[in-house]
Amino acid sequence: MPINPKSFLYTHDTSTGIATIVLNRPQRMNALTFEVYRELGQTFRDLADEPGVRAIVLTGQGRAFCTGGDVHDIIGPLLGRDADGMYEFTRMTCDVIEAMRACPRPIVAALNGTVAGAGAVLATAADLRVAAESARIAFLFTKVGLSGADMGMCWLLPRIVGFGRATELLMTGDFIDAAEAHRIGLYNRVVADDNVLEVALNLAEGLARGPAYGIGVTKQQLDEEADMTFAEALDREARVQAECMRSSDFTEAYQAFVDKRAARFNGPDGEPAAPPTDPTEST
């Protein structure tokens, strides 16, 4: 069944293997609605095995990436729900993050402007973050009387920026600018506002030319090994690496080295990646 969301924009560039999701409520700074949450979760689940998709870019339209849940469309109606209704909503929001982390395709967030609340969570749940200089970020939950323990952030954020910095960000709910977010490791790259999508797409294209199986295993193990002892992690990595060594991608990497050419790794559907734009590019 084709991926065809109604509440945001979706494109799939078959020449590069990149699927792009664009949050498209610029007049509301891409604030999320119930429908956006539902469709994001379903789209990331569908992208896990969508033919030809090798990497995903998530971005926003206008001057914000995403400012969290829409005050009028979500927060107001939530106040009329009972406890079960509240949990139904919070479970749905967590399902979006679960779908993002379970998706074996690498996700690059192109943070084109303000990143706040649930928008900060979406950015954190991506695998890599390319941010505009204007992309200040805040986990605003305590500012509205809630906890910073939202959509998995007490698990995920400390693993990116460290326990102490995560504690401060989640307890205070204060904004930090892009330079500080980059300094503490929350943003991978900070670029001029006009260049953010281009840089994110270039990064995604590089990942799309990589070995889909090996990258997917890397993503899975980064999450799963958090709950393992070191000995368990060593054994798991020995096993998954041995499996990767039996793949055609490992053979291709060796042959490309011998032939002095760029490797063409297989995608999730078994098709090799498009060759690099620069034929002299090394692997």
C-alpha positions as a Python dict, from the first residue, in 0.01 Angstrom:
ca = {
    (1, 'M'): (0, 0, 0),
    (2, 'P'): (155, 335, -99),
    (3, 'I'): (262, 579, 172),
    (4, 'N'): (26, 875, 136),
    (5, 'P'): (-10, 1081, 458),
    (6, 'K'): (-261, 1365, 466),
    (7, 'S'): (-123, 1572, 754),
    (8, 'F'): (234, 1629, 630),
    (9, 'L'): (432, 1607, 306),
    (10, 'Y'): (604, 1287, 195),
    (11, 'T'): (830, 1223, -102),
    (12, 'H'): (1054, 936, -207),
    (13, 'D'): (1344, 1010, -441),
    (14, 'T'): (1401, 677, -612),
    (15, 'S'): (1731, 797, -761),
    (16, 'T'): (1889, 841, -417),
    (17, 'G'): (1673, 614, -203),
    (18, 'I'): (1584, 900, 32),
    (19, 'A'): (1235, 942, 177),
    (20, 'T'): (1161, 1294, 301),
    (21, 'I'): (896, 1384, 559),
    (22, 'V'): (811, 1754, 589),
    (23, 'L'): (594, 1876, 876),
    (24, 'N'): (366, 2120, 699),
    (25, 'R'): (181, 2351, 936),
    (26, 'P'): (411, 2655, 910),
    (27, 'Q'): (140, 2894, 1025),
    (28, 'R'): (137, 2705, 1358),
    (29, 'M'): (514, 2647, 1365),
    (30, 'N'): (447, 2283, 1272),
    (31, 'A'): (271, 2210, 1600),
    (32, 'L'): (149, 1851, 1615),
    (33, 'T'): (-212, 1734, 1605),
    (34, 'F'): (-367, 1399, 1688),
    (35, 'E'): (-369, 1319, 1316),
    (36, 'V'): (-2, 1411, 1269),
    (37, 'Y'): (97, 1185, 1557),
    (38, 'R'): (-103, 894, 1418),
    (39, 'E'): (29, 936, 1065),
    (40, 'L'): (390, 982, 1175),
    (41, 'G'): (380, 657, 1368),
    (42, 'Q'): (225, 470, 1078),
    (43, 'T'): (464, 622, 824),
    (44, 'F'): (776, 526, 1019),
    (45, 'R'): (639, 174, 1061),
    (46, 'D'): (573, 154, 687),
    (47, 'L'): (918, 290, 603),
    (48, 'A'): (1081, 1, 787),
    (49, 'D'): (1030, -216, 480),
    (50, 'E'): (929, 27, 205),
    (51, 'P'): (1099, -85, -119),
    (52, 'G'): (1382, 141, -235),
    (53, 'V'): (1403, 353, 81),
    (54, 'R'): (1758, 359, 217),
    (55, 'A'): (1751, 671, 437),
    (56, 'I'): (1495, 917, 576),
    (57, 'V'): (1507, 1295, 625),
    (58, 'L'): (1263, 1459, 868),
    (59, 'T'): (1223, 1837, 855),
    (60, 'G'): (970, 2120, 887),
    (61, 'Q'): (828, 2391, 666),
    (62, 'G'): (886, 2756, 753),
    (63, 'R'): (1072, 2905, 1048),
    (64, 'A'): (1029, 2615, 1292),
    (65, 'F'): (1106, 2246, 1287),
    (66, 'C'): (829, 2166, 1535),
    (67, 'T'): (707, 2337, 1852),
    (68, 'G'): (533, 2037, 2008),
    (69, 'G'): (167, 1960, 2059),
    (70, 'D'): (-82, 2216, 1932),
    (71, 'V'): (-229, 2401, 2231),
    (72, 'H'): (-575, 2432, 2075),
    (73, 'D'): (-598, 2105, 1884),
    (74, 'I'): (-442, 1875, 2146),
    (75, 'I'): (-393, 2026, 2490),
    (76, 'G'): (-742, 2178, 2516),
    (77, 'P'): (-927, 1857, 2419),
    (78, 'L'): (-702, 1646, 2645),
    (79, 'L'): (-830, 1830, 2953),
    (80, 'G'): (-1170, 1672, 2896),
    (81, 'R'): (-1039, 1314, 2896),
    (82, 'D'): (-1038, 1067, 3183),
    (83, 'A'): (-727, 878, 3295),
    (84, 'D'): (-767, 608, 3031),
    (85, 'G'): (-811, 871, 2761),
    (86, 'M'): (-498, 1052, 2874),
    (87, 'Y'): (-298, 729, 2865),
    (88, 'E'): (-433, 647, 2520),
    (89, 'F'): (-282, 974, 2396),
    (90, 'T'): (53, 944, 2573),
    (91, 'R'): (88, 585, 2454),
    (92, 'M'): (23, 702, 2096),
    (93, 'T'): (297, 966, 2124),
    (94, 'C'): (540, 705, 2258),
    (95, 'D'): (450, 475, 1969),
    (96, 'V'): (585, 737, 1725),
    (97, 'I'): (925, 731, 1895),
    (98, 'E'): (920, 352, 1916),
    (99, 'A'): (852, 337, 1542),
    (100, 'M'): (1140, 576, 1470),
    (101, 'R'): (1388, 376, 1677),
    (102, 'A'): (1265, 42, 1541),
    (103, 'C'): (1294, 159, 1179),
    (104, 'P'): (1620, 11, 1045),
    (105, 'R'): (1667, 298, 798),
    (106, 'P'): (1885, 586, 925),
    (107, 'I'): (1684, 899, 1007),
    (108, 'V'): (1843, 1243, 967),
    (109, 'A'): (1656, 1535, 1127),
    (110, 'A'): (1702, 1863, 939),
    (111, 'L'): (1622, 2117, 1211),
    (112, 'N'): (1528, 2426, 1014),
    (113, 'G'): (1429, 2644, 1310),
    (114, 'T'): (1282, 2633, 1661),
    (115, 'V'): (1273, 2283, 1814),
    (116, 'A'): (1053, 2254, 2123),
    (117, 'G'): (851, 2012, 2333),
    (118, 'A'): (753, 1704, 2136),
    (119, 'G'): (947, 1854, 1844),
    (120, 'A'): (1262, 1825, 2053),
    (121, 'V'): (1171, 1462, 2119),
    (122, 'L'): (1130, 1388, 1747),
    (123, 'A'): (1470, 1546, 1683),
    (124, 'T'): (1632, 1344, 1961),
    (125, 'A'): (1478, 1019, 1835),
    (126, 'A'): (1639, 1067, 1494),
    (127, 'D'): (1978, 906, 1440),
    (128, 'L'): (2155, 1227, 1337),
    (129, 'R'): (2067, 1595, 1369),
    (130, 'V'): (2170, 1872, 1127),
    (131, 'A'): (2059, 2206, 1270),
    (132, 'A'): (2022, 2557, 1140),
    (133, 'E'): (2198, 2828, 1339),
    (134, 'S'): (1851, 2949, 1442),
    (135, 'A'): (1746, 2606, 1572),
    (136, 'R'): (1733, 2665, 1945),
    (137, 'I'): (1590, 2370, 2138),
    (138, 'A'): (1396, 2311, 2461),
    (139, 'F'): (1225, 2016, 2627),
    (140, 'L'): (939, 2232, 2753),
    (141, 'F'): (737, 1978, 2949),
    (142, 'T'): (801, 2112, 3301),
    (143, 'K'): (711, 2461, 3176),
    (144, 'V'): (352, 2338, 3129),
    (145, 'G'): (327, 2144, 3455),
    (146, 'L'): (434, 1805, 3320),
    (147, 'S'): (745, 1592, 3373),
    (148, 'G'): (1049, 1576, 3154),
    (149, 'A'): (985, 1201, 3137),
    (150, 'D'): (801, 1222, 2806),
    (151, 'M'): (814, 994, 2501),
    (152, 'G'): (1126, 815, 2623),
    (153, 'M'): (1345, 1118, 2692),
    (154, 'C'): (1468, 1003, 3034),
    (155, 'W'): (1608, 696, 2855),
    (156, 'L'): (1731, 847, 2529),
    (157, 'L'): (1855, 1199, 2607),
    (158, 'P'): (2110, 1101, 2879),
    (159, 'R'): (2265, 856, 2635),
    (160, 'I'): (2330, 1143, 2391),
    (161, 'V'): (2434, 1433, 2614),
    (162, 'G'): (2513, 1266, 2948),
    (163, 'F'): (2312, 1234, 3269),
    (164, 'G'): (2391, 1576, 3414),
    (165, 'R'): (2311, 1778, 3104),
    (166, 'A'): (1997, 1574, 3037),
    (167, 'T'): (1883, 1637, 3395),
    (168, 'E'): (1919, 2012, 3347),
    (169, 'L'): (1746, 2019, 3009),
    (170, 'L'): (1454, 1803, 3124),
    (171, 'M'): (1406, 1965, 3466),
    (172, 'T'): (1433, 2330, 3365),
    (173, 'G'): (1272, 2313, 3021),
    (174, 'D'): (1495, 2604, 2919),
    (175, 'F'): (1600, 2678, 2562),
    (176, 'I'): (1960, 2642, 2455),
    (177, 'D'): (2093, 2782, 2130),
    (178, 'A'): (2230, 2577, 1843),
    (179, 'A'): (2593, 2640, 1935),
    (180, 'E'): (2539, 2502, 2286),
    (181, 'A'): (2337, 2206, 2158),
    (182, 'H'): (2625, 2125, 1926),
    (183, 'R'): (2883, 2166, 2204),
    (184, 'I'): (2710, 1912, 2428),
    (185, 'G'): (2661, 1664, 2143),
    (186, 'L'): (2286, 1699, 2093),
    (187, 'Y'): (2333, 1843, 1743),
    (188, 'N'): (2573, 1665, 1511),
    (189, 'R'): (2619, 1963, 1279),
    (190, 'V'): (2518, 2330, 1280),
    (191, 'V'): (2503, 2514, 948),
    (192, 'A'): (2366, 2835, 802),
    (193, 'D'): (1986, 2843, 796),
    (194, 'D'): (1971, 2837, 416),
    (195, 'N'): (2189, 2526, 397),
    (196, 'V'): (2031, 2296, 654),
    (197, 'L'): (1819, 2082, 422),
    (198, 'E'): (2095, 2054, 162),
    (199, 'V'): (2348, 1936, 421),
    (200, 'A'): (2098, 1692, 573),
    (201, 'L'): (2017, 1546, 231),
    (202, 'N'): (2386, 1510, 149),
    (203, 'L'): (2441, 1329, 478),
    (204, 'A'): (2142, 1104, 409),
    (205, 'E'): (2271, 1029, 58),
    (206, 'G'): (2601, 914, 203),
    (207, 'L'): (2418, 683, 441),
    (208, 'A'): (2194, 561, 158),
    (209, 'R'): (2503, 449, -35),
    (210, 'G'): (2621, 250, 266),
    (211, 'P'): (2535, -112, 349),
    (212, 'A'): (2169, -110, 453),
    (213, 'Y'): (2201, -430, 654),
    (214, 'G'): (2512, -320, 842),
    (215, 'I'): (2367, 25, 920),
    (216, 'G'): (2041, -128, 1039),
    (217, 'V'): (2229, -367, 1268),
    (218, 'T'): (2431, -74, 1406),
    (219, 'K'): (2113, 120, 1490),
    (220, 'Q'): (1952, -182, 1653),
    (221, 'Q'): (2254, -261, 1867),
    (222, 'L'): (2299, 97, 1984),
    (223, 'D'): (1957, 69, 2143),
    (224, 'E'): (1960, -292, 2260),
    (225, 'E'): (2306, -295, 2419),
    (226, 'A'): (2204, -21, 2664),
    (227, 'D'): (2050, -292, 2882),
    (228, 'M'): (2332, -547, 2847),
    (229, 'T'): (2639, -617, 3053),
    (230, 'F'): (2969, -558, 2875),
    (231, 'A'): (3019, -932, 2840),
    (232, 'E'): (2672, -972, 2688),
    (233, 'A'): (2739, -684, 2449),
    (234, 'L'): (3069, -837, 2338),
    (235, 'D'): (2902, -1169, 2264),
    (236, 'R'): (2616, -1001, 2078),
    (237, 'E'): (2855, -795, 1866),
    (238, 'A'): (3064, -1100, 1786),
    (239, 'R'): (2751, -1276, 1662),
    (240, 'V'): (2605, -991, 1455),
    (241, 'Q'): (2943, -901, 1305),
    (242, 'A'): (2995, -1263, 1203),
    (243, 'E'): (2658, -1245, 1024),
    (244, 'C'): (2761, -922, 849),
    (245, 'M'): (3081, -1090, 733),
    (246, 'R'): (2869, -1347, 550),
    (247, 'S'): (2684, -1076, 356),
    (248, 'S'): (2746, -981, -6),
    (249, 'D'): (2826, -628, 114),
    (250, 'F'): (3141, -746, 291),
    (251, 'T'): (3253, -925, -23),
    (252, 'E'): (3173, -616, -231),
    (253, 'A'): (3380, -393, -1),
    (254, 'Y'): (3680, -621, -47),
    (255, 'Q'): (3637, -640, -424),
    (256, 'A'): (3597, -263, -452),
    (257, 'F'): (3920, -216, -255),
    (258, 'V'): (4102, -455, -488),
    (259, 'D'): (3953, -284, -795),
    (260, 'K'): (4029, 64, -656),
    (261, 'R'): (3668, 181, -699),
    (262, 'A'): (3379, 290, -480),
    (263, 'A'): (3176, 3, -336),
    (264, 'R'): (2811, -37, -435),
    (265, 'F'): (2643, -184, -132),
    (266, 'N'): (2307, -356, -140),
    (267, 'G'): (1998, -183, -14),
    (268, 'P'): (1725, -342, 199),
    (269, 'D'): (1561, -482, -115),
    (270, 'G'): (1885, -632, -248),
    (271, 'E'): (1944, -366, -513),
    (272, 'P'): (2286, -196, -513),
    (273, 'A'): (2304, 173, -433),
    (274, 'A'): (2338, 432, -704),
    (275, 'P'): (2704, 515, -769),
    (276, 'P'): (2842, 829, -601),
    (277, 'T'): (2799, 1157, -785),
    (278, 'D'): (3178, 1190, -786),
    (279, 'P'): (3316, 870, -943),
    (280, 'T'): (3648, 924, -764),
    (281, 'E'): (3482, 920, -420),
    (282, 'S'): (3639, 663, -191),
    (283, 'T'): (3452, 435, 47),
}
